[in-house]
């Protein structure tokens, strides 16, 4: 048993899913693999996510020290950038394997249609 933020998890897999689980976190992290992205870039890369959901997921990832949020206030308009932290970069092998598995699922499934 493991406890994170006063919540108990039965195994390390469930701890991992606490950090990257859900519909959007892994997708956000996937888009940050190749470097820093501004908020609006992420919105364009993930057009089906709502602004509220993106903001909440980014905040959770930041609180978990998986991403870093940098605010530039030197000149209007305000600019915010997101990047993987060193801790977040430790997820790269996991994210790459999830992506590889998904590519195989697309090729092998008759239910998945590539658009």
N, C-alpha and C positions, 0 to 999 in steps of 0.2 A: 504494500500500500504506500502511496505517495500523497503528500499534501502540498497544494499550491494555492496560495491566497485563500487559505482556510477551507478549501474544497479537496476532498479525498478522491484519489484516482486508483483503480485497481492494478494498473500496470504502466510501464513506460510508454507503451503505444498510446494509451489514453492521455498521458501527459503531453506527448508530442501533438496529438490532435487538439488538445486544449489550446496550444499555441498557433497551429496552422489550419485547424479544421474549419468546417463551414464552407459555404458556397464561394466566398470571395477572397479569403486571405491568401491561399496558395496562388490564385490568379494574380493578385496584386504583387506578390513576391516574385512570380515568374516575370512580370514586366520590369521589375527592378534588377533582375539578374545582370543585364548588360549596362547598368549604370544609373545615375541620378535621373529622376523624372520630376517634373513639376506636377502640381495637382491637376491642372487642365490637360496635361499630356496623358495622365492616367485615366481621366474621364473619357478622352477620345479613344484610348486603347481598349477600354472596357465600356462600350456604349450602353450596355444593358443594366449597369449598376446605377442605382440612384445616388444623388449627391449625398444624401443623408447617410446611406449605407457606406459609401466610400469614406466619408469623414469618420464614421464610427470605427470602421475596420482599421483605418490608418492610425487612429488614436489608440486602439487596442494594441496594434503592432508596435507602436512607439512606447507605450507603457511597459510592454514586455521586452523592451530593448532589442527588438528584431530589426526595426528601422529607425533611422534618425531623421528628424524634421528640422530643417534649417529655414529660418525666416529672414528675408532680405527686406529691410525697411528704408534703405538709403534713398530710393526714389519711388514715387507712386507709379503704377499701382503696386501694392504689396505682392511680393513673390515668395512662394513656399516651395521648397524642394524636398524630396524624399530619397533616401538611399539606404541600402542595407548596412547595418552595423557589422562589426567583426563577428559578433555573436550570430547575427542574421546570416552572414556568409557561410556559417557552418551548416546551414540548411541547403546549400547549393547541391550537394550530392543527392539529397532526398528529393528536391524539386526536379532535378534532371531525371531521376528514375521515375518519378510520377509522370513527367512529360513523355518519357520513352514508353511507359506502360500505356498511356493514353493513345499514343501513335499506333501501337500494336492493336489496341482495342478498336480503333477506327478501321484498321485494315482487316480485322478478323470478324467484325460484327456486321450482320446484315441489317441491324436496327439503326446504326449510326450513318447519317448522311453528311458528307463533307460539303460545306457550302462555299 
